Amino acid sequence: MLVDSHCHLDFPDFAADIDGVLARAAEAGVGALQTICTRVTRFDAVRGLAEAHPQVWCSVGIHPHHVAEEPAITAEHLVRMAAHPKVIGIGETGLDFHYDNSPRPAQEASFRCHIAAARETGLPLIVHTRSADAETCRILREEAGQGAFPGVIHCFSAGRAVAETALEIGLSISFSGILTFKNADEVRAVARDVPADRLLVETDAPYLAPVPHRGRRNEPAHVRHTAARLAELKGLDEAALARATTDNFFRLFAKARPDSAGIQ
């Protein structure tokens, strides 16, 4: 079995096809999914998807792109929303200086707020970082110095320093379809070196469809292509890689109960 640890089932791309998406995921051996919140104003819809499908869990948070547009929240707000039994993660949050859709100081403040909520709840922090390697490493190190928190760098595409910092403070690293892209040699080099017990796989659907689906809408079933490439890089057979990443998911996102989704 595989787990798609990060997708966006509430996005309009899936509105007319959610049953088909989940059926194709099951056919591909994807037994569990986490749909990620990017706006707290959309949290009810994200949570509703998780409530409607036993194999789907969710997170709560604000993507750095949307910090300036969303209502001001505190760690306490996130903690309250995270009390729902289907909420297993905090985020996604972090820094995106590639587009700068929100002011950088506001992104940092939101990032630290989410970290505080992850520390208080014990739920994993889901980190987005783009074109902000040094700042992401600084904040993670500073916050880890204030108290440990679990988490994952999602859709890893950063430099090696981000991976080393994440691993040093106890975080995991998740790889997406980028791992299959022709020009992703640096990402593949990092993937080879990440310990097997810190690896996750994801789609980030509807984005970043892996080869051979690149250029089309991504969906959770396609995580198998990323997992196959990761298995090749790690020198593992695909079944062993699937077992490892699934075990890692349920160990990190420990609030998710496999038995509640009929997973043995």
SVG drawing of the C-alpha trace seen along z (x, -y; Angstrom):
<svg xmlns="http://www.w3.org/2000/svg" viewBox="-19 -43 43 49">
<polyline fill="none" stroke="black" stroke-width="0.4" points="0.0,0.0 1.0,-3.6 0.0,-6.8 -0.4,-10.1 0.8,-12.3 -0.1,-15.6 -2.8,-16.5 -5.5,-19.1 -8.8,-17.3 -10.8,-20.5 -9.4,-22.3 -11.8,-23.0 -9.8,-20.6 -11.4,-17.7 -14.9,-19.1 -16.7,-17.0 -14.5,-13.9 -13.8,-13.3 -15.3,-9.8 -13.4,-8.8 -10.1,-10.2 -10.5,-8.2 -11.5,-5.0 -8.4,-5.3 -6.2,-5.9 -7.5,-2.7 -7.0,-0.8 -3.4,-2.0 -2.8,-0.8 -3.1,-4.2 -4.9,-3.3 -4.7,-6.5 -4.5,-10.2 -4.0,-13.5 -5.8,-16.5 -4.0,-19.7 -5.6,-23.0 -4.2,-26.1 -6.8,-28.6 -8.6,-28.5 -11.6,-30.1 -11.7,-26.8 -11.2,-24.5 -14.8,-23.4 -14.6,-22.1 -11.3,-20.3 -12.6,-18.8 -15.8,-17.7 -13.9,-15.7 -12.0,-13.9 -15.3,-13.3 -16.9,-11.8 -14.2,-9.3 -12.6,-7.0 -9.3,-6.8 -8.8,-10.6 -7.4,-12.7 -6.7,-16.4 -4.7,-19.3 -5.4,-22.9 -3.3,-25.9 -2.6,-28.8 -0.3,-28.6 2.3,-31.4 0.8,-32.6 -2.5,-33.4 -1.3,-34.9 -2.2,-38.4 -5.6,-37.4 -6.7,-35.2 -8.0,-36.4 -5.4,-36.9 -5.2,-33.7 -3.3,-32.6 -1.8,-29.3 -4.8,-28.9 -7.1,-29.1 -5.2,-26.4 -5.1,-24.2 -8.9,-24.4 -9.5,-23.5 -6.9,-20.7 -9.0,-19.0 -11.2,-17.4 -10.4,-13.7 -9.7,-13.8 -7.2,-16.6 -3.7,-15.1 -1.3,-17.9 -0.7,-21.6 -0.2,-23.5 0.8,-23.8 2.8,-26.8 6.3,-28.1 8.0,-30.6 7.6,-31.3 9.9,-34.1 9.6,-33.0 6.3,-34.8 6.1,-36.9 2.3,-36.8 2.3,-37.8 4.8,-40.2 7.8,-38.3 7.4,-39.4 3.8,-38.2 4.9,-34.9 7.4,-34.5 4.9,-35.4 2.4,-32.9 5.1,-30.2 6.1,-30.7 2.4,-30.6 1.9,-27.3 5.1,-25.9 3.7,-26.9 0.5,-25.1 2.4,-22.0 4.5,-22.1 1.3,-22.4 -0.7,-19.7 2.1,-17.3 0.7,-17.2 3.3,-17.4 4.1,-20.7 3.8,-20.6 6.4,-22.9 6.4,-24.6 9.6,-26.3 10.5,-27.9 13.4,-30.3 13.8,-30.8 16.4,-28.2 18.4,-30.3 15.4,-31.9 13.6,-28.5 16.7,-27.0 17.1,-29.9 13.5,-29.8 13.4,-26.0 16.6,-26.1 15.4,-29.0 12.1,-27.3 13.6,-23.9 15.7,-25.6 12.5,-26.7 11.1,-23.1 10.9,-20.2 8.1,-19.7 7.4,-17.0 7.1,-17.8 7.9,-17.3 9.3,-19.3 6.7,-18.7 7.4,-18.5 11.1,-18.8 12.8,-21.0 15.1,-23.0 18.9,-22.9 20.8,-20.3 21.1,-22.6 17.3,-22.5 17.3,-18.7 20.2,-18.6 18.6,-21.1 15.3,-19.3 16.9,-15.9 19.0,-17.4 16.0,-18.7 14.0,-15.5 11.8,-16.3 10.9,-14.0 11.2,-14.8 8.5,-14.1 9.2,-13.8 6.7,-14.6 6.6,-14.1 9.5,-16.5 11.7,-13.5 10.9,-12.1 11.6,-15.4 14.6,-15.4 16.2,-18.4 15.8,-17.3 19.3,-15.8 19.9,-17.8 16.6,-16.7 17.4,-13.1 20.9,-13.4 19.2,-14.5 16.7,-11.7 19.5,-9.1 20.9,-10.4 17.7,-10.7 17.4,-7.9 14.7,-5.4 12.8,-6.0 12.4,-9.7 10.9,-9.4 7.4,-10.1 5.9,-10.4 3.2,-12.7 1.6,-14.1 0.8,-17.7 -2.1,-17.1 -3.4,-18.7 0.1,-20.0 3.4,-18.5 2.3,-15.3 5.2,-12.9 6.5,-11.4 4.7,-9.9 1.8,-12.2 3.8,-15.4 1.8,-18.4 -1.6,-17.0 -3.6,-17.2 -2.0,-15.3 -4.0,-13.0 -3.3,-10.7 -3.1,-7.5 0.1,-8.9 2.0,-8.8 3.1,-5.3 5.4,-6.8 7.2,-8.9 7.4,-5.9 8.9,-3.8 11.5,-6.4 12.4,-6.7 12.7,-3.0 15.1,-2.9 17.2,-5.7 17.3,-4.0 18.1,-0.5 14.8,0.9 12.2,2.9 8.9,1.1 7.1,3.2 9.8,2.4 9.6,-1.3 5.8,-1.3 6.0,0.4 8.6,-2.0 6.9,-5.2 3.5,-3.9 5.0,-3.0 6.7,-6.4 3.4,-8.2 1.5,-6.5 4.3,-6.9 4.7,-10.7 1.0,-11.4 0.2,-9.2 -3.3,-10.6 -4.3,-8.9 -5.6,-5.4 -5.1,-2.9 -7.9,-0.6 -10.4,-3.4 -9.9,-3.4 -10.0,0.4 -6.2,0.6 -4.5,3.6"/>
</svg>
